[in-house]
Amino acid sequence: MSDHHDVFTERESQVRSYCRSFPHVLSTAVGSLLYDGEGNEYIDFLAGAGSLNYGHNDPDMKAALMEYIAGDGITHGLDLHTEAKARFLTTLQEFILAPRGMDYRVMFTGPTGTNAVEAALKLARKVTGRSNVIAFTNAFHGGSAGALAATGNQHHRMTGQGLHGVTRMPYDGYNGDGVDTSEMLAKMLADPSSGVDAPAAIILEVVQGEGGLNQASPAWLRRIASLAAEYGAKLIIDDIQAGCGRTGTFFSFEEMGVDPDMVVLSKSLSGFGLPMSILLIRPKLDEWLPGEHNGTFRGNAHAFVTAEVALRKFWATADFSETVSRRSARVRECLLELSKQIPGSRVKGRGMMQGLDVLDEQTSAAIRRTCVQNGLLIEAAGPHDEVIKVMAPLTTDDAVLERGLAILSAAVAEHVAEVRTLALAG
Ligand SMILES: Cc1ncc(COP(=O)(O)O)c(C=O)c1O
């Protein structure tokens, strides 16, 4: 362990989190590999919680950024027009929105995902004149008050935060396979005595990244979209984690037959791990007054530069999507195999956003601990961290993916063997 280690325990706030399960002091990273100061290599199955879909230090993005900085390109410009922003907007239109027949205005919010969620909720409340928002069980929308109110997880919500303005509804599958939770929402919205006020918005993730890799079926999603339309609520899809190719298509809801009023993007949008968030707004809803959702860091010029490269490099053809689908199938095959070894466990999620629900916190922690000891950075999701989450960069080459999956498989085998030994001893 490097000499720097004490400075973190002595000086950094207790709020630090990911570093608790992965204490190594990292120094460099390329693609899907991380290195500490002593040159030890780690495989990255965390990918900045979905911020590094194209891996670390993509050479083309790096070259473009270095050239931009070397040429004294604007770094900070508030929301002034810059050439970098113009190029980003044009590229987003050309490679993402136009080919999908989408017509959205692009709002640059503060750089974090949670700030973009705040903007979406504020705009929905403004245009509808309503305050209630429907959000779902196990949702994660961010850590600032408005987004946190829409978040399910008790640990993040904390107590005594005075969060309000959200009605919680069961997500798809929450009440078991046989129960269609959209029907419950339909009934409550139709019933003037249900206690649910007419909503300004319905906000959801199509795959719940932090909430345990629960996924919405196309039929459920379409029903929610039609309820939103019927009751005058704006449908907001939070694609912060599931978007930018994570599920195989650029947006998580593509080919599911819904047309959201707003879409929130962040994390891998810059392609390079640089902070940038946007809110896509159906043009007729763009009722903002100038500066109404203000902020110093709206739009990040360096992120514009790398995002432009990312969109051109990975989304000009269907090749990248096809490669992601092929890799996702391999991840699924491996996880299905592992699920046979742990009774009751199951594979969750889709695309490169899949995981193994091992049912409890202890099993998940034990397996992940062994992974970390063997050089694999991997995290968990779900209300009890019970889902071991495989979030490798989408660009992870086959050999590295296999090495990572082999470490995970060996950790599962080790855990199963330990449980067996304990059972025999007991
Ligand atoms: C779906 C979703 N929404 C919102 C957020 C919040 O984004 P940020 O952490 O950048 O504020 C996250 C972060 O994990 C997320 O996964």
PDBQT file of the ligand as one rigid body, heavy atoms in Angstrom, charges set to zero:
ROOT
HETATM    1  C1  LIG A 501     -29.801   6.824 -12.496  1.00  0.00    +0.000 C 
HETATM    2  C2  LIG A 501     -29.010   7.882 -11.792  1.00  0.00    +0.000 A 
HETATM    3  N1  LIG A 501     -29.546   9.090 -11.644  1.00  0.00    +0.000 NA
HETATM    4  C3  LIG A 501     -28.863  10.079 -11.038  1.00  0.00    +0.000 A 
HETATM    5  C4  LIG A 501     -27.592   9.875 -10.536  1.00  0.00    +0.000 A 
HETATM    6  C5  LIG A 501     -26.868  11.002  -9.871  1.00  0.00    +0.000 C 
HETATM    7  O1  LIG A 501     -25.791  11.431 -10.646  1.00  0.00    +0.000 OA
HETATM    8  P1  LIG A 501     -24.586  12.202  -9.948  1.00  0.00    +0.000 P 
HETATM    9  O2  LIG A 501     -23.946  11.244  -9.001  1.00  0.00    +0.000 OA
HETATM   10  O3  LIG A 501     -23.679  12.601 -11.058  1.00  0.00    +0.000 OA
HETATM   11  O4  LIG A 501     -25.181  13.373  -9.262  1.00  0.00    +0.000 OA
HETATM   12  C6  LIG A 501     -27.014   8.620 -10.658  1.00  0.00    +0.000 A 
HETATM   13  C7  LIG A 501     -25.676   8.343 -10.095  1.00  0.00    +0.000 C 
HETATM   14  O5  LIG A 501     -25.297   7.213  -9.845  1.00  0.00    +0.000 OA
HETATM   15  C8  LIG A 501     -27.731   7.583 -11.295  1.00  0.00    +0.000 A 
HETATM   16  O6  LIG A 501     -27.232   6.360 -11.437  1.00  0.00    +0.000 OA
ENDROOT
TORSDOF 0
